[in-house]
Amino acid sequence: QVQLVESGGGLVQAGDSLRLSCSASGGSISNYAMGWFRQAPGKEREFVAGGAWNSAYILYGDSVKGRFTFSRDPSKNTVYLQMNTLKPEDLAVYYCAARRISVPKYEYWGQGTQVTVSS
């Protein structure tokens, strides 16, 4: 129902910052819980950050707390992931995801954007 396209990935040095964008179409992000996931080589996909439109809380994975920031811009129908103090372990394909508020599992996924952090 909603299509998601990630952008902003690239190659950075450890300690640098990067901002990922997720542009949505076919639906308003205001009607969805939005989240970011990542999958590193040889590892399972893990939750990074996200929150529901009507929630006062934004959730973060333990490994990124204090370094990453999730935000929404409804006027652009876009969500962001600001990543600071990047570490080599942050190297992964990052995916944007969406779900209806009443649905417990994320339903819609982007194709991913590669983040490479060199040491």
C-alpha positions as CSV (number, residue, x, y, z in Angstrom):
1,Q,0.0,0.0,0.0
2,V,2.9,2.3,0.8
3,Q,6.1,2.3,-1.1
4,L,9.4,3.2,0.6
5,V,12.7,4.3,-0.9
6,E,15.8,4.8,1.2
7,S,18.7,7.1,0.3
8,G,21.7,8.6,1.9
9,G,23.9,5.6,2.4
10,G,27.6,5.7,1.6
11,L,31.1,5.2,2.8
12,V,32.3,7.0,5.9
13,Q,35.2,6.8,8.3
14,A,34.7,5.6,11.9
15,G,33.5,8.5,14.1
16,D,31.8,10.3,11.2
17,S,28.1,11.0,10.7
18,L,25.5,10.1,8.1
19,R,21.8,10.8,7.6
20,L,19.6,8.3,5.9
21,S,16.3,9.3,4.3
22,C,13.2,7.2,3.6
23,S,10.7,8.7,1.2
24,A,7.2,7.3,1.2
25,S,4.6,7.3,-1.5
26,G,1.1,5.8,-1.8
27,G,0.3,6.7,1.8
28,S,1.0,9.2,4.5
29,I,3.6,8.4,7.1
30,S,1.2,9.9,9.6
31,N,-0.9,6.8,9.2
32,Y,2.0,4.4,9.9
33,A,4.5,3.4,12.5
34,M,7.9,3.8,10.8
35,G,11.1,2.1,11.6
36,W,14.7,1.5,10.5
37,F,16.3,-2.0,10.4
38,R,19.7,-3.1,9.3
39,Q,21.4,-6.3,8.3
40,A,25.1,-6.8,8.5
41,P,27.0,-9.4,6.6
42,G,26.5,-12.8,8.2
43,K,24.0,-11.5,10.7
44,E,20.2,-11.4,11.0
45,R,18.2,-8.3,10.5
46,E,17.9,-6.2,13.6
47,F,15.8,-3.3,14.7
48,V,17.6,0.1,14.8
49,A,15.0,2.8,15.6
50,G,11.4,3.8,15.1
51,G,8.1,4.9,16.5
52,A,4.4,5.2,15.9
53,W,2.8,8.4,14.8
54,N,0.8,8.7,18.0
55,S,3.5,7.6,20.4
56,A,5.4,9.9,22.7
57,Y,8.3,7.5,22.6
58,I,10.9,6.6,20.0
59,L,12.5,3.2,20.4
60,Y,16.2,2.5,19.7
61,G,18.2,-0.7,19.5
62,D,20.7,-1.1,22.3
63,S,23.7,-0.8,20.1
64,V,22.7,2.6,18.7
65,K,21.2,4.4,21.7
66,G,22.8,7.7,22.2
67,R,24.2,7.8,18.7
68,F,21.3,7.5,16.3
69,T,18.2,9.8,16.1
70,F,15.0,9.0,14.4
71,S,12.7,11.8,13.1
72,R,9.8,12.5,10.8
73,D,9.0,15.3,8.4
74,P,5.3,14.9,7.5
75,S,5.4,17.8,5.1
76,K,7.9,15.8,2.9
77,N,6.4,12.4,3.8
78,T,9.9,11.4,4.8
79,V,11.5,9.8,7.8
80,Y,15.2,10.1,8.7
81,L,17.9,8.3,10.6
82,Q,20.7,10.6,11.8
83,M,23.7,8.4,12.6
84,N,26.5,9.9,14.6
85,T,29.8,8.5,15.9
86,L,29.6,5.6,13.4
87,K,31.5,2.5,14.2
88,P,32.7,-0.3,11.9
89,E,30.1,-2.6,13.5
90,D,27.4,-0.2,12.0
91,L,28.3,-1.5,8.5
92,A,25.1,-2.9,7.1
93,V,22.3,-2.5,4.6
94,Y,19.8,-0.2,6.2
95,Y,16.1,-0.8,5.5
96,C,13.1,1.5,6.0
97,A,9.9,-0.2,7.1
98,A,6.3,0.8,7.8
99,R,3.3,-0.8,9.4
100,R,-0.3,0.2,10.2
101,I,-0.7,1.2,13.8
102,S,-3.0,-1.7,14.6
103,V,-0.6,-4.3,13.0
104,P,2.1,-5.7,15.3
105,K,4.6,-6.6,12.5
106,Y,6.1,-4.3,10.0
107,E,4.4,-4.8,6.6
108,Y,6.1,-2.7,4.0
109,W,9.8,-2.5,3.3
110,G,12.2,-0.5,1.2
111,Q,15.0,-2.0,-0.9
112,G,17.7,-0.8,1.4
113,T,20.7,1.5,1.3
114,Q,24.3,0.4,2.0
115,V,26.3,2.0,4.8
116,T,30.0,1.3,4.9
117,V,32.1,2.4,7.9
118,S,35.8,2.0,7.5
119,S,38.2,1.7,10.4
